[in-house]
């Protein structure tokens, strides 16, 4: 811990080293291998060509919370609790942000992570995600209803997993947790039917695709690289966030990441900190401190973890998967 703390701010997290690899768990359900390449690509080629054409003078510092301060969802830090749903919580948060941004603050509805976990069978569940874009493909093709955090009774389908097992929770919780059954009904205190509450998007796409469970992923990665060419992936990710809002970003987390408390996280010697699991979070900005460039993320482990639920990572550490969609 002392060596880690000299690189970035860390405090002992008694729940660390107890969470399992959510990405490895999802290999148990490889439904995604039967899905064709065109489906997995979504609207990637069209959108990346458009993104490449955008020549912007990007700022040195950018924070979606400051750029769109009236979007309530951009400030909310959720807690996934004992469900391996980082992919769904982060995706739903990104969808909510982008819905607010695209409507110039007029639509402040919070998209339901619970609906994604229970009804998007090709996405995954409480044992992780099959492939990262699946939630956004589902949003585009089927729509997702609204739903707030655990115990909120907000929206059609609020989150049902209690956040009372740690930050992050032990693997034992993920292993025992059965994904909720898909119920296309709203909670009784909500005034709309499930069908009336559905919200769909127009596009779903990759911005970066370097890793994933599905056997189709190497083909997706090749297509993304062919379209982006020599364009700097850091630049493309920044353009996407600057123009349209936060994105879903997935990466390999190490043991020391669970102890993060402040500062700019960077991977240290693997003999000190081993790889633990694949993890998804919301990427909402970037900046520079003492000539050290960083990414700004929101995590899914509640406000008691990290910097009040947020964390910063060296810009040299690009997300393995970067995904988004447009309402």
Helices and strands as residue ranges (DSSP letters): H 2-7, E 9-10, H 22-26, G 27-29, G 31-34, H 37-41, H 44-53, E 62-63, H 64-67, G 72-75, H 86-102, H 113-119, E 124-125, E 128-129, H 134-141, H 171-176, H 194-197, E 203-209, H 217-228, H 233-244, E 247-254, G 255-259, E 260-262, E 264-265, E 275-289, E 292-298, E 310-314, E 321-326
